[in-house]
Amino acid sequence: MPLGQGLDAVFRPRSIAVIGASQDATKIGGRPVQFLLKYGYAGRVFPVNRSAETVQGLTAYASVDALPEVPDLAVVAVPTGGVVAAVRDCAARGVGAAVILTAGFVDAGESGAAAQAELTAIARDSGMRILGPNCLGAVSVATGVTATFSVNIETAMPEPGAIGIVSQSGNLGSYTMRRLSDAGVGISTFLATGNECDLDVADGIAWMAADPATRVILCCLETCRDAGKLIAAMDLARDAGKPLVVLKIGTSETGVMAAASHTGALAGSDAVFDAVLRRAGAIRVHSMEALVDLAQAAAIVGPDRLPRGNRVAILAASGGFGVMLADAATAAGLAIPRLSEATQARILTAVPFASPLNPVDTTAQVSSRPELLVEMLSAVLEDGGCETTILFSSAGFHLERLSAIYIEALTEIRRRWPDKLLVLCCGGPPETLRKLNALGYVTIEGIDAMCRTVAGLARMGRPAPGCPVPQVEKAARPLPPSAFANENASKQALAEAGIGVLAERVARSRAAALAAAEEIGFPVVLKILSPDIGHKSEVGGVAVGIEDPSGLAAAYDMMMERVRAAAPSARLDGVLVAQMAPRGVELIVGTKTDPIFGPVVLVGLGGIFAEIAEDVAVQVAPVGDGEAESMLRALKAFPLLDGARGRPKADVAAAAAAVAAISRFAVRHADTVAEIDVNPLLVLPAGEGAVALDALIVPSARLKSEIAA
Amino acid sequence: MPLGQGLDAVFRPRSIAVIGASQDATKIGGRPVQFLLKYGYAGRVFPVNRSAETVQGLTAYASVDALPEVPDLAVVAVPTGGVVAAVRDCAARGVGAAVILTAGFVDAGESGAAAQAELTAIARDSGMRILGPNCLGAVSVATGVTATFSVNIETAMPEPGAIGIVSQSGNLGSYTMRRLSDAGVGISTFLATGNECDLDVADGIAWMAADPATRVILCCLETCRDAGKLIAAMDLARDAGKPLVVLKIGTSETGVMAAASHTGALAGSDAVFDAVLRRAGAIRVHSMEALVDLAQAAAIVGPDRLPRGNRVAILAASGGFGVMLADAATAAGLAIPRLSEATQARILTAVPFASPLNPVDTTAQVSSRPELLVEMLSAVLEDGGCETTILFSSAGFHLERLSAIYIEALTEIRRRWPDKLLVLCCGGPPETLRKLNALGYVTIEGIDAMCRTVAGLARMGRPAPGCPVPQVEKAARPLPPSAFANENASKQALAEAGIGVLAERVARSRAAALAAAEEIGFPVVLKILSPDIGHKSEVGGVAVGIEDPSGLAAAYDMMMERVRAAAPSARLDGVLVAQMAPRGVELIVGTKTDPIFGPVVLVGLGGIFAEIAEDVAVQVAPVGDGEAESMLRALKAFPLLDGARGRPKADVAAAAAAVAAISRFAVRHADTVAEIDVNPLLVLPAGEGAVALDALIVPSARLKSEIAA
C-alpha cells in the first residue's frame, strides 16, 4: 500500500462521525464536536451517542448504522471496551478512516495488546485506515478538521501556515504546535499517531511530503515500529525537497528504557537511529526549543532565502558578545571566515574604531547613528563571503529610543537586500519582535540557540543528497555450521563474499603444518584451532614470526604441550598455519542486529582505542563503498589511515570495500547471523588491500537453538 | 595590598563627585548624576563642570580643587585627553577611589597604552584606587550608588537582593543585571572593571566575598591580567561559602583571538582557564542563559534548600516529556535512581495506570484531581532517594482551569515540605510564574535548561573542597645548558628532582659501551646521542633488546654506520646505553607555559591516543600528588592504568608522583624552561614505580638567546 494512503480521509473528509460524542465539551468525546463547530469545519458532523437526541446542538445518532450517509472519517471516543465493536461497525459501513482517541491498548500492557491486534486485523481486512489507538488525533488547520481532544487548541486554532507536525506522542506534538502558535508561526496539519496499530509516523511524513500546503515537516519520534516504512517516507520528503526536522527522544540509557516502556515498542540504539536520520538527510534536533526555533526561523526565512552554506558574519556593538557568538557559532559547526580587505576598509571608513575582523565589533556608535549601522551591514552583506549575517543587540530593542533607530536601519536594509539572510540575536517586547519578524528577520535572544538555528537553516538550504543503498538478496542457503565455530571457516565464508584474507591452511599434524608452511612460504603464524578456546593467546595457542621449518616444528610441539596443559578438556581441531601479516593499521569491523533496524555495521580503530575514545561509526547495513568510506572518514582516528605523523597512507578504498562487503554479508545472512566480529581487519598501505586477520560469526538465537537441537 | 581594598569607597561612599558632569542626561557625564538623583543616593553629589553653575539642579564646581570637601568617590566622564589630569587632581586631593568611564586607553591600541600606564602609576603612587578606564562602573542597589552610565538602569533600578555581579565587559555585566531584573531577581552590587588599570575582577570577587549583602557572586570573564590575584580571590569566595558562578567566554579559537584583540590582553588557553576555575571550586557556565537561570534559581532556592547531591526524581504527565527529561538529566551529569519499592507502591495506589519508575509517568489523571498530584509528589519527596524533584507540565499553567488545580496542589506541597527541593519545568503567563516563584518554586520552561540548572544548584549545595597547592621555591641556579640539548642530561636533571629513570650510561666508544652494558646488565638498549638528531629511530639511531656483548658490538657498529650515512653532518656525542625497559603503560607528561597562568602540566596516554582522542588533563603547576592522581583519573584512558581488560593494574601512585614532581620542576625553573616533554613516562605494574624513558627540556626564549649569545 502506498505510504500515507487513507490520510486524505483524515485531513480532507467531506463528513465526520464522532462516536461517543458528548454534550460535555471538557470530555474526550465532547471536545472534537466542540472544536469542529468552533473552528468552522465546512463538512457534515454526525455525533453518535446511544442515548442523546442532540449533542452540542447537532442531531445525534444511536449507532454508525443509523447514520444518514457513510462518513469519510470516524472519530472514536467510546470507552476502551467498546472500541473494537465501534471500529468494526465503521469498517462494515465503509468508512474511509477511523481515528481512535481512546487509550488502554498496548499502552496498558498485555491486557490491551490483544484488542489492538484485532484493530490491526480490521484495518488489514477492510482497507479502512486506523489512526491510534491512544492517540491525540489529527488537525487540518485550513479545513478546520479537528479529530482531536488536544487542550492546546482549546483557546484558539493555530494560524494556517506551511509547517506540518507529525508525532507519536500527542503531548510532544501538541506542545510543539502550541509553542509555534505562541511564536506566531502558521501550521498546515498536525498528526499524532499514538500506538500506531495501522497508520504510523511514516504515513504522516509521506502524506505531508505530497501535501502542497506543507513546506517543512516536523517530526517527534519516540520509537519506530516499521523501519522500512520510516526510511521510505524520509526519502519521499527528501525527494520532495521538504526539510524534515526530527526530534528523536531517548538518547540516554534511562531515556531509551523509559521510551520503550512507555511506547510498548522495542528499545533500539539511539546511535543507529541517528545514523538512519543522517543517511535520510533529516535534520535532527535535540530539544523542543531547537525544534521550535528552527521551525519558526524556517517559516520566516522561507525556502528562497535559506543559506546555501555554513559561513557566518557576526556583528555586535560589544566585543564580549562578539566573542560569545564566535564561540557558539564554532560549537554549532559554522565557519567564521575573515571578511575581505575591501569590506574591512569599508567598515573602518564608516567607524574608525570598529574592529573589522569577523566577529565585527561595531562599537556603540551604531546606537546613535542608524546610517552607520546600515553602511556596516551593507558592507558585510555585499562582501558575499558569508551566507548568513548575525546581528547581535543586547539592549537595542528594549529601549524605545534605540529601538526606533535599529528598526529604521533594518527596514532600509531589507529594502536594499531583500534576498540576503540577516538574522537578529536579540530580545525585546513581543510587539517589536513581531514587527521584526514581519520584516523577514528571525529574532532569537539566546546566543547558542541562534547559532544552532542558523546551522539548521544551512542544512535546510544545502540538503544532503540521497545516499544509494545497495540491493542485497537474501542468501538461498544458510552458512555451514562450521562458519560459526571455526576461525578458518568463518574467514572462508567472508572470503567467498569478497573480503580479503591471508593464505592459511588447517593442519592436523606437525608434518601437515610443515607442508602447509612450505606451501604458504615463511615466515608464518601458528594458531590453535578449537571450538572450545576463545582467547587463544592466553593458553599459549598463538606463535608468530616463525621463520623456518625447525622453528615451526619447535613452535608446534610447544603449543600442543602448553594448550593441553592449560585447557585439557578442549577439543582440538589441529592448527591454523597462516601467512605472517605485514604491517598495517588495524580496524575492528563488526555487525550487530538492532531490534528496530536489523543488521547494522560498525567500524572503529582496533585495539582499545575505539572503546575508550567512543570512536565508532555505525550505519544500517548494507552500505555501499562510498558510504563505508564516509564512515571511515568520520572516525577521529581517520588520520591514522590517512598518513598522519609520517605514516604511510593506508588503503582506505580497500578498507571501505571490506566494510561494505561485510555489511552486505550481514544482510544476506540476516536470518541466521546475529553478529559478525572481524578483529582485526588489517589495512595495508595504499594499493595493497585490506585483510581480515581473525573473524567470528555469531549465529542468531533461532539458529543457535536449531544447531543445539 | 589586600584584595578588594578601596572598593568600600566605590560601593559605600559618603559623597560622590562626577567630573565632566553634564546637564544632558543622555550623555555619559549626565547619566550618573541623573541616576544618583533618581535612585535616592543619600550622600552628597558634587557635579564638576568647567562652565555650568548648576547641573541637573545641583550646584556645580569648576574643578576638583574647588569642591567644598574631599569626596570618597570620583566618577570621571571627561573626554579621553582630560582623564589623566582629572585623575591626578583627585589623587592630589585625597579622593578614595576614581571610576573612569571614559574609553580610549589600551582599548584604543598603542596610542592609549601610555596614558593608561600613567593611570596605573597614579594609583600605585597615591594609594587612590582606580576602576577602569573604559568601564561601565559600579552600582550598589541598596545605597543607590550609581557610578555608571548603563542604559540598563535607565528605566528602573533592580530590586535589592543577594546576587553580586562582577564583569570585565560592561555590556555582559549589565545585560546580566537586566535579565535578572526582568526575571524578578534582586541584586546587591554590580561592578564592571573595563581595562583594569588598577582594580580588577579579582578585587570585585574578594570584596563581594566579604560583603554581607552578597550571597552568590556572578562573574563574566574575558581574560585575566593577574593570575595570582584571580586565584586568591576565588579562594576567598570559596572560604566564605559563597558560590561563584563564572561565565568565561572565548572557548573557540576565533573566540579566544577575538577576546584577546578586544581586551588588549594575552590570549590564554581556555582549557587552562577551565582547570583554574575547577580547582578553585567555581561553577563555570557556558552561556548567558545558563548564568541567568542558575542565579535566579539560587535566589529562589536560598542557601538552606540547595541540593546536597545530584540525584533527581522526575515526574511528568506525559511519557515523552519524561523521556526527554531523563535524557537531559543524564547529559547534565545528574543521576536518576529508581524509587524505592514502597514509593512505587504508593504511587500505584494513587494512580494504578501510572508508571512508578523514575521518570514517573503520572498520567493525565493528575490534571483533574489535585489530591493525586499531592499524593504522588509526597511519595517522591518522602522517598528520600533524590535530593531534587523535577515536575514537568507542558500545559498545566497555560490554562486557567488546570493552573488553579496545580497551584492548589503545589501550595499544599510547600506547606507540607517547606525544606524539600521541588522545581517546575513549565511555562506559563508571567503572573502565574511569579506566583510560583514566590511560593519558592524555580520555574524554567526548557528541559535542557532545567537539568543544567539543577546540576548547577547541586554543585552549589556540595561545594568542592579547596585543593592544596604545594609551595615551590624558585631554583637558586639555572639548569646546566646540557639539560636542554641532551637526553641523558635532561633525564639526570629530572632524576635529581625525584622522577624515576632507568640506569643508563653515556659511552663514546664501542669498548665503553660494552663496559657500560656489563655494569647495567643485559638486556640493554642503545641510542645515538646527538644534539642534531631529533628523531633517532629514523636514522637508525635506536637498537633495542640487545642480549649479550656480541649483540652489542654488532649493534654499535651498525648504528654508527647507518647514522653517519643518514646524517653525515650531525655532531655525535656517543651513545646512550640504557637498561631495557620492562612492560608498562606509556604516558606523555609535559609542561608548557601559558601566557596568563605560567607553567601548566599536561598528562595523557602515550602514542597517538592523547592527540586523536583529545584526552589530556591539564592543570596549572605545581600540583600535589593527590591532584595529579585526579588528573590521571579524569582521563578517558584511565581504565588502562586501572587494570582494564585483564591487564595488570599500573602503579598509579608512582605515575601521579612523577606528574607532580615534573610540575614542581617546571615551577622551580620557570624562568629558564619553556616546555618539558617526558615521552614516554613508563608506568610499571603497581608497586614497581614509573620511569621517564625519554625527556626533552625546551629553554625559554630568553635563555635561548642567552645561550646563543
Contacts between the chains, C-beta under 8 A, distances in Angstrom:
chain1	res1	chain2	res2	distance
A	108	B	353	7.0
A	151	B	395	5.5
A	151	B	399	6.1
A	151	B	402	7.6
A	152	B	395	6.2
A	154	B	399	6.5
A	155	B	399	7.6
A	168	B	320	7.8
A	169	B	318	6.6
A	169	B	319	7.0
A	169	B	320	3.5
A	171	B	317	7.7
A	171	B	318	3.5
A	171	B	319	7.9
A	171	B	320	5.5
A	171	B	321	6.2
A	171	B	394	5.9
A	172	B	318	7.3
A	172	B	320	4.4
A	172	B	321	7.0
A	172	B	324	8.0
A	175	B	321	7.8
A	175	B	394	4.4
A	175	B	395	7.2
A	178	B	395	7.2
A	178	B	398	7.4
A	220	B	320	7.1
A	222	B	319	7.7
A	222	B	320	5.8
A	222	B	323	6.6
A	249	B	320	6.3
A	249	B	323	4.7
A	249	B	324	5.0
A	249	B	327	6.3
A	250	B	323	5.2
A	250	B	327	6.7
A	251	B	327	4.5
A	251	B	330	7.8
A	251	B	331	7.5
A	252	B	326	5.9
A	252	B	327	4.7
A	252	B	329	7.8
A	252	B	330	3.5
A	252	B	331	6.9
A	253	B	330	7.4
A	254	B	326	4.3
A	254	B	327	7.8
A	254	B	329	7.9
A	254	B	330	6.0
A	254	B	336	5.0
A	254	B	358	7.8
A	254	B	359	7.7
A	255	B	323	4.7
A	255	B	324	7.3
A	255	B	326	4.2
A	255	B	327	3.9
A	255	B	330	6.8
A	258	B	319	7.0
A	258	B	322	5.8
A	258	B	323	4.8
A	258	B	326	5.4
A	258	B	357	7.2
A	258	B	359	5.6
A	259	B	319	7.5
A	259	B	320	7.8
A	259	B	323	4.6
A	261	B	355	6.5
A	261	B	357	7.1
A	262	B	319	3.3
A	262	B	320	7.3
A	262	B	322	7.2
A	262	B	323	6.7
A	262	B	355	6.8
A	262	B	361	6.4
A	263	B	319	7.4
A	286	B	448	7.9
A	287	B	324	7.6
A	287	B	328	7.6
A	287	B	446	6.9
A	287	B	447	6.3
A	287	B	448	5.1
A	288	B	324	7.2
A	288	B	446	7.6
A	288	B	447	6.6
A	289	B	446	5.2
A	289	B	448	7.3
A	289	B	449	7.9
A	317	B	171	7.7
A	318	B	169	6.6
A	318	B	171	3.6
A	318	B	172	7.3
A	319	B	169	7.0
A	319	B	171	8.0
A	319	B	222	7.7
A	319	B	258	7.1
A	319	B	259	7.5
A	319	B	262	3.2
A	319	B	263	7.4
A	320	B	168	7.7
A	320	B	169	3.5
A	320	B	171	5.5
A	320	B	172	4.4
A	320	B	220	7.1
A	320	B	222	5.8
A	320	B	249	6.3
A	320	B	259	7.8
A	320	B	262	7.3
A	321	B	171	6.2
A	321	B	172	7.0
A	321	B	175	7.9
A	322	B	258	5.8
A	322	B	262	7.2
A	323	B	222	6.6
A	323	B	249	4.8
A	323	B	250	5.2
A	323	B	255	4.7
A	323	B	258	4.8
A	323	B	259	4.6
A	323	B	262	6.7
A	324	B	172	8.0
A	324	B	249	5.0
A	324	B	255	7.3
A	324	B	287	7.6
A	324	B	288	7.2
A	326	B	252	5.9
A	326	B	254	4.3
A	326	B	255	4.1
A	326	B	258	5.3
A	327	B	249	6.3
A	327	B	250	6.7
A	327	B	251	4.5
A	327	B	252	4.6
A	327	B	254	7.8
A	327	B	255	3.9
A	328	B	287	7.6
A	329	B	252	7.8
A	329	B	254	7.9
A	330	B	251	7.8
A	330	B	252	3.5
A	330	B	253	7.3
A	330	B	254	6.0
A	330	B	255	6.8
A	331	B	251	7.5
A	331	B	252	6.9
A	336	B	254	5.0
A	353	B	108	6.9
A	355	B	258	8.0
A	355	B	261	6.5
A	355	B	262	6.8
A	357	B	258	7.2
A	357	B	261	7.1
A	358	B	254	7.8
A	359	B	254	7.7
A	359	B	258	5.6
A	361	B	262	6.4
A	394	B	171	5.9
A	394	B	175	4.5
A	395	B	151	5.5
A	395	B	152	6.2
A	395	B	175	7.2
A	395	B	178	7.2
A	398	B	178	7.4
A	399	B	151	6.1
A	399	B	154	6.6
A	399	B	155	7.7
A	402	B	151	7.6
A	446	B	287	7.0
A	446	B	288	7.6
A	446	B	289	5.2
A	447	B	287	6.3
A	447	B	288	6.5
A	448	B	286	7.9
A	448	B	287	5.2
A	448	B	289	7.3
A	449	B	289	8.0
A	608	B	640	6.5
A	608	B	644	7.4
A	608	B	645	6.9
A	609	B	609	6.4
A	609	B	612	7.7
A	609	B	613	7.3
A	612	B	609	7.6
A	612	B	613	7.1
A	612	B	615	7.8
A	612	B	636	5.3
A	612	B	637	5.4
A	612	B	639	6.8
A	612	B	640	7.2
A	613	B	609	7.3
A	613	B	612	7.1
A	613	B	613	3.8
A	613	B	615	6.9
A	613	B	636	6.5
A	614	B	636	7.9
A	615	B	612	7.8
A	615	B	613	6.9
A	636	B	612	5.3
A	636	B	613	6.5
A	636	B	614	7.9
A	637	B	612	5.4
A	639	B	612	6.7
A	640	B	608	6.4
A	640	B	612	7.2
A	644	B	608	7.3
A	645	B	608	6.9
